[in-house]
């Protein structure tokens, strides 16, 4: 029974890893779209990401059920169960499979995290540039170089490029 549950767990984790790898590829594509400013294509990628996240969520539910069953067999508390803890309590063959699965999953998730961090920085920079551009356009100074009757230069008047300030 323990061996069967371990195989099911490894299967679920491998399927999760496949989805995370797909998410990583999608995030890499997103980086190119962010740099290229292709907003409509970014919307499509976001929809793809959402569907992949829903799939991962379903697999997570399945994984939790399997881990609960394994914990009952091993006499452990499900709340304290981690892959590392399970590896220590399983047979050699099951531990080896689970360890390989864990290493692959950690590597994939780290790649995904790095790509998402880069995308977040690129988006932040784009938003800061847009904000800067809007501020520049809404506060264009109209310099008046003529002198008034008193001999003093005229007051500088602010002129807005837009009808109203955002």
C-alpha positions in Angstrom: 0.0 0.0 0.0 2.8 2.4 0.9 4.5 1.7 -2.4 1.3 2.4 -4.3 0.7 5.7 -2.5 4.3 6.7 -3.1 4.0 6.0 -6.8 0.8 8.1 -6.9 2.5 10.9 -5.1 5.4 10.8 -7.5 3.0 10.8 -10.4 1.1 13.9 -9.1 4.4 15.7 -8.3 5.6 15.0 -11.8 2.4 16.3 -13.4 2.7 19.4 -11.2 6.3 19.8 -12.4 5.2 19.6 -16.0 2.7 22.4 -15.4 5.3 24.5 -13.7 7.7 23.9 -16.6 4.9 25.1 -19.0 4.4 28.1 -16.7 8.1 28.8 -16.9 8.0 28.8 -20.7 5.0 31.0 -20.7 6.7 33.4 -18.3 9.8 33.5 -20.6 7.5 34.4 -23.5 5.9 37.0 -21.3 9.3 38.6 -20.7 9.6 39.2 -24.5 6.1 40.6 -24.7 6.7 43.0 -21.8 9.9 44.2 -23.4 8.1 44.6 -26.7 5.1 46.3 -25.1 2.6 43.9 -26.6 -0.3 44.4 -24.2 -3.0 42.4 -26.1 -0.7 39.4 -26.3 0.1 39.7 -22.6 -3.6 39.4 -21.9 -3.7 36.1 -23.7 -0.7 34.8 -21.8 -2.4 35.8 -18.5 -5.4 33.7 -19.5 -3.2 30.7 -20.2 -1.4 31.2 -16.9 -4.8 31.2 -15.1 -5.9 27.9 -16.6 -2.5 26.3 -15.7 -2.8 27.6 -12.1 -6.3 26.0 -11.9 -4.8 22.7 -13.0 -2.0 23.0 -10.4 -4.6 23.7 -7.7 -6.5 20.5 -8.6 -3.3 18.5 -8.5 -2.5 20.0 -5.1 -5.8 18.8 -3.7 -5.0 15.3 -5.0 -1.5 15.5 -3.6 -2.8 16.5 -0.1 -5.1 13.5 -0.1 -2.3 11.1 -1.0 0.0 12.6 1.7 -2.8 12.3 4.3 -3.1 8.6 3.5 0.7 8.1 3.6 0.9 9.8 7.0 -1.8 7.6 8.4 0.2 4.5 7.2 3.4 5.9 8.6 1.9 7.2 11.9 2.8 10.8 11.2 0.8 14.0 11.5 -0.3 15.3 8.0 0.4 18.9 9.1 4.0 18.2 9.7 4.5 16.2 6.5 7.1 17.4 4.0 8.7 15.6 1.2 11.9 15.5 3.2 10.1 14.0 6.2 8.4 11.4 3.9 11.7 10.5 2.3 13.2 9.7 5.8 10.3 7.4 6.6 9.9 5.5 3.3 11.8 2.5 1.9 15.0 3.0 0.0 13.4 2.7 -3.5 10.5 5.0 -2.7 12.8 7.5 -1.0 15.0 7.6 -4.1 12.1 8.3 -6.4 10.6 10.9 -4.2 14.0 12.6 -3.7 14.6 12.9 -7.5 11.1 14.3 -7.9 11.7 16.8 -5.2 15.0 18.0 -6.8 13.4 18.4 -10.2 10.4 20.3 -8.7 12.6 22.7 -6.7 14.7 23.5 -9.8 11.7 24.2 -11.9 10.0 26.4 -9.3 13.2 28.3 -8.8 13.5 29.0 -12.5 9.9 30.1 -12.6 10.4 32.4 -9.6 13.5 34.0 -11.2 11.6 34.6 -14.4 8.6 36.1 -12.5 10.9 38.3 -10.5 12.4 39.7 -13.7 8.9 40.2 -15.2 7.8 42.1 -12.1 10.8 44.4 -12.3 10.2 45.0 -16.0 6.6 45.8 -15.4 7.5 48.1 -12.5 10.0 49.9 -14.7 7.4 50.3 -17.5 4.8 51.7 -15.1 7.4 54.2 -13.6 8.3 55.3 -17.2 4.6 55.8 -18.0 4.0 57.7 -14.8 7.1 59.9 -15.6 5.8 60.5 -19.1 2.4 61.5 -18.0 3.8 63.8 -15.3 6.0 65.5 -18.0 3.1 66.0 -20.3 0.8 67.3 -17.7 3.2 69.9 -16.4 4.6 71.5 -19.5 5.7 75.0 -18.6 4.8 77.8 -20.9 7.7 80.2 -20.5 6.7 83.8 -21.2 9.8 85.7 -22.4 8.0 89.1 -22.7 8.4 92.0 -20.3 5.4 93.7 -18.7 4.9 97.5 -18.3 6.9 97.4 -15.0 9.9 96.0 -16.8 9.7 92.7 -15.0 9.3 89.5 -17.0 5.8 88.0 -17.1 4.8 85.2 -14.8 5.4 81.7 -15.9 2.2 80.0 -16.7 1.6 76.3 -16.5 -0.1 74.7 -19.4 -1.5 71.2 -19.5 -1.2 68.9 -22.5 -4.4 67.2 -21.4 -7.7 68.8 -20.5 -7.4 67.5 -16.9 -4.7 66.2 -14.7 -4.8 62.5 -14.0 
